[in-house]
Amino acid sequence: MSDDLFSQLFNLFNNDDGDVNWQLAEQINNHINKDIEEDRLLSNSDLNYQEIFRVIELSQESSTKNEYTPLEVSIMDSKKYGNWFLNSIKHFDFSELKMFEGLPAGIGGAQSSLIGMQLGNIAGFLSKNTWGLSHYGIVLPRNSALAINKNNFDLRISQFSIDEKEATIALMLLEYITLTLGEHTAPFDYLIKQMKKSNEELLANIKDIEPNFDPSNFSNPQDLMNNIPELNNFDIDSMLDVIFAPLSFYRSVIKHSAKKLIDFIEPSVIDLVMDLGLVANQGPGSDFELKISKYDERSDSFISFLEDSKNELGLNEIISDMNLIPSVHELEDPISWAARTSLPPI
């Protein structure tokens, strides 16, 4: 029996028919969520989700809708939410996302499985630790269903001493906006570009370090990091800023767009439910929240600069072009962004 299971795992890992081993990604997400019990998803409160979704849908002006605007709401447990996330990102081109370049051929031949493993881990992490896509500013998925990660969604709402329905509307609105913005691939492409830059910088720092193991024999990619203690001398955080800053910017875009869509929700309520400083999470996601939130004020100020200066570029134009997305430095200095894009403030 065990031999058969190992054979299945081996075959699953070596299924390299495409850029991503999606089957492996799904199995990893399911494994991460294996101890999560299904919640009572069909409670009376679920009727409110459907009603609220219709209110948001009717508030969306037809001119701002696109083919990726969600058409329905679906209440999910964490495992289903993780798989929903995986299904929502399959349209992206992962062919440029190379992992462990320069290592033995056996590793290079498993690119799709390595990427599948990472995406499965991301899906599991998001499903266990976030209320939805807007939590970390993920502007990339496309799905006709707006998924409610119910346990975390309800937990988020229970944190506030405000009207429960108002908080629910605000969070669903933010998720609705995030999926609608999924028509833009530039945010994803920009993050991949920044990740590649960070990887190149990391590799440049460690290229002369002699590892404490034989790379042809290791079976777990984590061994690579565990056996290079000199990495502790590098400022990894500064290299990851190029990822955290744009995520913060995307969150601000989501918040700003949500405030523009529905005027019967106080803007302060949207700010409140999106405040990462008020997340009751001391788990693995808290460090990410802290790193992203330190850019929130600058991201909000950047959008205020666009409006105050009457810049010709709107937010949709900016996130539709990878070259227009502001860098870490430009979030702090919007005028430098205006100068680079040849559209100085009026």
Residue pairs with C-beta under 8 A, 6 or more apart in sequence:
12 21
12 23
12 24
12 27
13 21
13 24
13 110
13 113
14 110
14 113
15 21
15 23
15 24
15 112
15 113
16 109
16 110
16 111
16 112
16 113
17 112
18 112
19 93
19 94
19 95
19 97
19 111
19 112
19 115
20 90
20 94
20 112
20 115
20 116
20 119
21 112
21 113
21 115
21 116
21 117
22 86
22 90
22 116
22 119
23 116
24 113
24 116
24 117
24 120
25 86
25 116
25 117
25 119
25 120
25 123
26 83
26 86
26 120
27 120
28 116
28 117
28 120
28 121
28 123
28 124
29 79
29 82
29 83
29 86
29 120
29 123
29 124
29 127
30 79
30 82
30 83
31 124
32 82
32 120
32 121
32 123
32 124
32 125
32 127
32 128
33 77
33 78
33 79
33 82
33 124
33 127
33 128
34 79
36 77
36 78
36 79
36 128
36 151
38 77
39 77
39 150
39 151
41 75
41 76
41 77
41 150
46 75
48 165
48 168
49 73
49 75
49 148
49 168
49 172
50 73
52 73
52 165
52 168
52 169
52 172
53 72
53 73
53 146
53 172
53 176
55 169
56 169
56 172
56 173
56 176
56 261
56 262
57 176
59 261
59 262
60 69
60 176
60 180
60 261
64 180
64 261
65 180
66 180
66 183
67 183
68 142
68 179
68 180
68 182
68 183
69 176
69 179
69 180
70 143
70 144
70 145
70 146
70 176
70 179
70 180
71 144
71 145
72 144
72 145
72 146
73 145
73 146
73 147
73 148
73 172
74 84
74 145
74 146
74 147
74 148
75 148
75 150
76 84
76 147
76 148
76 149
76 150
77 150
77 151
78 127
78 128
78 149
78 151
78 152
79 127
80 147
81 126
81 127
81 147
81 149
82 123
82 124
82 126
82 127
83 123
84 143
84 145
84 147
85 122
85 123
85 126
85 127
85 133
85 141
85 147
86 119
86 120
86 123
87 143
88 141
88 142
88 143
88 182
89 119
89 140
89 141
89 142
91 142
92 140
92 185
92 188
94 115
96 192
96 196
97 115
97 192
97 195
98 111
99 111
99 114
99 115
99 118
99 221
100 107
100 108
100 114
100 221
100 224
101 108
102 203
103 215
104 215
104 216
106 216
107 114
114 221
117 221
125 284
125 285
126 135
126 136
126 138
127 149
128 152
129 152
129 281
129 283
129 284
129 285
130 136
130 149
130 152
130 285
131 149
131 152
131 153
131 155
131 156
131 171
132 147
132 148
132 149
132 152
132 153
132 171
132 174
132 175
132 178
133 139
133 141
133 175
133 178
133 179
134 171
134 174
134 175
134 177
134 178
134 251
134 254
134 274
136 247
136 251
136 288
136 292
137 246
137 247
137 248
137 249
137 250
137 251
137 252
137 253
137 254
137 292
138 178
138 247
138 250
139 178
139 181
139 182
139 184
139 187
139 188
139 250
139 253
139 254
139 319
140 182
140 185
140 187
140 188
141 178
141 179
141 182
142 179
142 182
142 183
143 179
143 182
146 172
146 175
146 176
146 179
147 175
148 172
148 175
153 171
155 280
156 167
156 171
156 273
156 279
157 164
157 167
157 168
157 171
157 273
159 278
159 279
159 280
160 167
160 272
160 273
162 269
162 272
166 265
166 269
167 269
167 273
169 262
169 265
170 258
170 265
170 269
170 270
170 272
170 273
171 273
173 258
173 261
173 262
173 265
173 270
174 254
174 255
174 258
174 270
174 273
174 274
177 254
177 257
177 258
177 261
178 254
181 187
181 253
181 254
181 257
181 319
184 316
184 319
184 320
186 319
186 320
186 321
186 322
186 324
186 325
187 246
187 250
187 319
187 325
189 322
190 246
190 322
190 325
191 243
191 246
191 247
193 322
194 242
194 243
194 246
195 243
197 242
198 239
198 240
198 242
198 243
201 239
202 234
202 236
202 239
205 231
205 234
206 228
206 230
206 231
209 228
209 230
211 224
211 227
211 228
212 227
212 228
212 229
213 223
213 227
215 224
218 224
225 231
237 291
240 291
241 291
241 328
242 327
242 328
244 288
244 291
244 292
244 294
244 295
245 295
245 299
245 327
245 328
245 331
246 325
246 326
247 292
248 292
248 293
248 294
248 295
248 296
248 298
248 299
248 331
249 295
249 299
249 302
249 325
249 326
249 331
250 319
251 274
251 292
251 296
251 299
252 296
252 299
252 300
252 302
252 303
253 303
253 315
253 319
254 274
255 270
255 271
255 274
255 300
256 303
256 315
257 315
258 270
259 267
259 270
272 278
275 293
276 289
276 290
276 292
276 293
276 296
277 289
277 293
279 285
279 286
279 289
281 289
295 328
295 331
298 331
298 332
299 331
301 331
301 334
302 326
302 330
302 331
302 334
302 337
303 315
305 311
305 334
305 345
306 313
306 314
306 315
306 334
308 345
309 338
309 345
309 346
310 345
310 346
311 338
311 343
311 345
311 346
312 343
313 324
313 341
313 343
317 324
318 324
318 325
318 326
319 325
323 341
324 341
326 334
326 337
327 337
329 336
330 336
330 337
330 340
335 344
335 345
338 344
338 345
